[in-house]
Amino acid sequence: MKIFNTLTRKKEEFVPLEEGKVRMYVCGPTVYNLIHIGNARPMIIFDTVRRYMEYKGYQVNYVSNFTDVDDKIIKKAIEEGVSADEISRRYIAECKKDMEGMNVKPATTHPQATQEIDGMIKMIQTLIDKDYAYVAEDGTVYFRVKKDKGYGKLSHKNLDDLQSGFRSLQVSGEEQKEDPLDFVLWKPKKEGEPFWTSPWCDGRPGWHIECSVMAKKYLGEEIDIHAGGEDLIFPHHENEIAQSECCNGKPFARYWMHNAFLNIDNRKMSKSLGNFRTVREISKQYDLQVLRFFMLNAHYRSPLNFSADLMEASKNALERITDAAANLKDRKNSAQLKQATAQEKELIGKSQEFVRKFEEAMDDDFNTADALAAIFELVKFSNSSVTQESSEEFASALLDTLVKLCDVLGLKAEKQDEILDKDIEELIKERQEARKAKNFARADEIRDELLAKGIILKDTREGVKWKRA
């Protein structure tokens, strides 16, 4: 299995630190609002990486944090007149709902920055003791960038270039820094902000130190994979490496994975352009499985453009998979013949070629677009090979293969939430009673509820007829 490592800028064979185990850290969202589709891309991509690692037999310790103390959270709390804690708790819950909708598996651990403050204070103190950090007069703690000889190795930035870039970007409070490149590890509280007591001042941690501490606590001083969006390469991930390696005296992460940006209608997503789309908004138009398919239909390192046309194309393509699975299920359930014939056994053997192609694509830096192409070859093969005369064993073998490969990508080949006939009949009966009682609001509600589940009602002289959409 090869992974493109941002650190070395090349594909490398994946060799875990510990045989059979993977330690993986993915930077999670800052929870001050509903997540947008830009947040969704790394969630879906790295969940798929995790699923494939597990498919290959690895035991994956997958850690993804929630940044629950931040200027944006505080600003939102002040606007609403509530505590920052209330804002972060609300949006962590909403984020988890959206993740469930996208079929993103819960992480092994979802640490929250505010629950790890003691560890942050400890790491900052170690950096001070090792002379990698210093305390300014107002209690701000800064990291000495130039003391870290490896700084810039992830972003491939030259310190001299960074220095000249900072000259035109004067930051307030910079006069108390020893060097303009130094970054904050701990900062003093401001009026009305949440704070914690530290040896230096009452305040809160800098953003970068949070991930270094959470990765160390839940995965160890050295980890296999650190991942996130490419916008995090500099300064966030660069600073994480500096802090972690200077504190622990060991390489921080072996492989760095970054997904490319997502645009909307070929423009960068922003509130000012009015093209800001949340996952929740998308869920009102499409099943979030469609969004997941859309994200996986391109290589994760390629920029991705979101548009209504591409979402429609994804919806139709996903339906080809679910229709094929439904067809195989019908053939399996209605088969007269139980055991596969000699010819069918040969075809089952041939179908393993699609599994090989799928694995080959995923082994090549998680090429999900080519993996999906292998699934569509299997769909075509199934549609042309399985007939009404096919055996239960043959239909079942192809269905199992299709479901298994889709599951690796987090796609549900079989529609799980299909409402049962008896439940439909019961709701129709309740609707009729509501209409007799002139409770038309409830009757309409039931019709809408059934429609949302793909059940179309038709009132006729003979009574209510229904069909699946």
Secondary structure by P-SEA (a helix, b strand, c coil): ccccccccccccccccccccbbbbbbbbbcccccccaaaaaaaaaaaaaaaaaaaaccccbbbbbbbcccaaaaaaaaaacccaaaaaaaaaaaaaaaaaaaccccccccccccccaaaaaaaaaaaaaacccccccccbbbbbccccccccccccccaaaaaaaacccccccccccccccccccbbbbcccbbbbbcccccccccaaaaaaaaaaacccccccbbbccccccccaaaaaaaaaaaacccccccbbbbbbbbbcccccccccccccccaaaaaacccaaaaaaaaaccccccbbbbcaaaaaaaaaaaaaaaaaaaaaaaaaaacccccccaaaaaaaaaaaaaaaaaaaaaacccaaaaaaaaaaaaaaaaaacccccccaaaaaaaaaaaaaaaaaacccccccccccaaaaaaaaaaaaaaaaacaaaaaaaaaaaaaaacbbbbbcccccccccc
